[in-house]
Amino acid sequence: MADVAHLSGLPIGSVYRHFQSKERLFVEVLDHCFEVWRQAHLSVGDLREPLRRGISDSAGHPGTSPTRPAAFWSIGLVFAFERRLEDNRARQRYLAIRKEMFEFIASRLRASHQGVTNEVAAEPAHDMTVMGRSLTDGFRVAAAAGDDTDFARYAKPAADALESLISARLQEHAERA
C-alpha cells in the first residue's frame, strides 16, 4: 500500500480510506482492467483478433511495459496459480471475471455466426475460451520466463487453429441437426 501511495502521490491514509485492504485494491484493479479489456474487444470484428492480439502484444514484447489488458492477465495469473489464496476476494473476483469473459465470448460467437442458438454456441464458446486461455496464458508464462522467441510469429497460426476448432464444432452441430 505504501508503494501505491508513493506512486499516486497520495498520503497512505488516503489510500487506506479508499481501499480498506490490499484485496479490495486488487479487486478494483481487476474490475478496471476487465472493463478496459471488454471495451477493447467490443470493437473487434472477429473472434480471432483478440487471440492474435493477446499473443503478439501481451507476450510478444518481454521486458517492456505491458498494455493494460496484458497487465490484467498478468495479475490474474497470479491469482489463478496461487491456490493458497482460495478465500481471497481478489482471486474470487478474477475467477468470476473469467466466467464473464466466457459469456462475452459466447455472445460474440452467436453474433458472428448467424443462426447459432445459445445451446449450439455454448460448446464452441467453451472450447474457444479454454483454448484461447491456454494459448495466451502459456505464451505469457514463456515471455515472463524470458524465452527468446518471436511470439508475434505464432499469433496468426494460433488464431487459425482456434478458428478451425470453432468451424469444426459448428460443422458437427450442423451435421447432427
Order of alpha helices (4+ residues) and beta strands (2+ residues): alpha-alpha-alpha-alpha-alpha-alpha-alpha-alpha
